């Protein structure tokens, strides 16, 4: 006996078939950061990328240790540029709530950008704004 392969139903109720998720799942095929982060990453920037950017910021600090956003509140680098082209394979992430110490010892709010290469899985650039 063969089972039906089409129109699977249970009397009056049609059994829903799995829906294909939409969005961009492979960064090589994504036009923008927004497509990749919303599609493949479900809107969340992964911990390992945020951590790599935070480590790059710690290395870039000239005076003392930066004060980053608590991981309880999502951690640093929760901002990305949704319209930035992803043709180079580099995510550009931002953090505008970090504090860096200046040469006088005072903490200052600073906006920073982190460039993360998806192919090499490394930070390629870290910039202060």
C-alpha positions as CSV (number, residue, x, y, z in Angstrom):
1,X,0.0,0.0,0.0
2,X,1.4,3.4,-0.9
3,X,0.7,6.6,1.1
4,X,-0.6,9.7,-0.7
5,X,2.1,12.3,-1.4
6,X,-0.1,15.2,-2.4
7,X,-2.8,17.1,-0.6
8,X,-2.1,15.6,2.8
9,X,-5.2,16.2,4.8
10,X,-7.0,15.0,7.9
11,X,-10.7,15.1,6.9
12,X,-11.6,18.8,7.0
13,X,-8.2,20.1,8.0
14,X,-5.3,20.5,5.7
15,X,-2.0,19.8,7.3
16,X,0.3,22.8,6.8
17,X,3.6,22.1,5.0
18,X,6.9,23.6,6.2
19,X,7.5,27.1,5.0
20,X,10.8,28.0,3.5
21,X,12.4,30.9,5.4
22,X,13.0,34.0,3.3
23,X,16.1,36.1,3.4
24,X,19.8,35.8,2.6
25,X,21.5,32.9,4.3
26,X,25.0,32.9,2.7
27,X,26.9,36.2,3.1
28,X,28.5,35.6,-0.3
29,X,25.1,36.0,-1.9
30,X,23.9,38.9,0.2
31,X,23.8,42.4,-1.3
32,X,23.8,44.2,2.1
33,X,24.7,43.8,5.8
34,X,21.0,44.1,6.5
35,X,20.1,41.1,4.3
36,X,22.7,39.0,6.0
37,X,22.0,39.9,9.6
38,X,18.2,39.7,9.2
39,X,18.4,36.5,7.2
40,X,21.3,34.3,8.3
41,X,21.7,35.7,11.8
42,X,18.0,36.2,12.6
43,X,18.7,39.8,13.5
44,X,21.3,39.1,16.1
45,X,25.0,39.8,15.8
46,X,26.8,36.7,17.1
47,X,28.7,36.7,20.4
48,X,32.0,35.7,18.7
49,X,31.9,38.7,16.4
50,X,31.0,41.2,19.2
51,X,33.7,39.7,21.4
52,X,36.3,40.0,18.6
53,X,35.4,43.7,18.2
54,X,35.5,44.3,21.9
55,X,39.0,42.7,22.1
56,X,40.2,45.0,19.2
57,X,38.8,48.0,21.1
58,X,40.7,46.9,24.3
59,X,43.9,46.7,22.3
60,X,43.3,50.1,20.7
61,X,42.8,51.8,24.0
62,X,45.8,54.1,24.8
63,X,44.9,54.8,28.4
64,X,43.3,52.3,30.8
65,X,40.5,49.9,29.9
66,X,37.4,50.9,28.1
67,X,34.0,50.6,29.8
68,X,31.7,48.5,27.4
69,X,28.0,48.0,27.5
70,X,27.0,45.2,29.8
71,X,26.5,41.8,28.2
72,X,23.3,41.7,30.2
73,X,22.0,44.4,27.9
74,X,23.1,42.8,24.7
75,X,26.8,43.7,24.9
76,X,28.8,46.0,22.7
77,X,28.4,46.4,18.9
78,X,24.7,45.9,18.6
79,X,24.5,48.5,15.7
80,X,25.2,47.7,12.1
81,X,24.8,49.5,8.8
82,X,21.9,47.8,7.0
83,X,22.5,49.4,3.6
84,X,26.3,48.8,3.5
85,X,27.3,46.6,0.6
86,X,28.6,43.2,1.7
87,X,30.5,42.6,-1.5
88,X,33.8,42.8,0.3
89,X,32.6,40.3,3.0
90,X,33.2,42.8,5.8
91,X,30.6,43.6,8.4
92,X,30.9,47.2,9.8
93,X,29.6,47.3,13.3
94,X,29.2,50.3,15.6
95,X,29.1,51.1,19.3
96,X,28.2,54.5,20.6
97,X,27.9,53.7,24.3
98,X,31.5,52.8,25.1
99,X,33.7,54.9,27.3
100,X,37.4,55.3,26.7
101,X,39.8,56.9,29.1
102,X,41.5,60.1,27.9
103,X,45.1,61.2,28.8
104,X,43.8,63.0,31.8
105,X,42.2,59.9,33.3
106,X,38.6,61.0,32.6
107,X,36.2,58.6,30.9
108,X,34.7,59.9,27.7
109,X,31.8,58.6,25.5
110,X,33.2,57.6,22.2
111,X,31.6,56.2,19.0
112,X,33.7,53.4,17.5
113,X,33.4,51.3,14.3
114,X,34.6,47.7,14.0
115,X,35.3,46.0,10.6
116,X,34.9,42.2,10.8
117,X,36.0,40.0,7.9
118,X,33.5,37.1,7.5
119,X,35.9,35.0,5.5
120,X,38.9,35.2,7.8
121,X,36.8,35.7,11.0
122,X,39.0,38.5,12.1
123,X,38.8,42.2,12.8
124,X,40.5,44.1,10.0
125,X,40.0,47.6,11.3
126,X,38.9,49.5,14.4
127,X,38.2,53.2,14.2
128,X,37.3,56.0,16.7
129,X,34.8,58.6,15.5
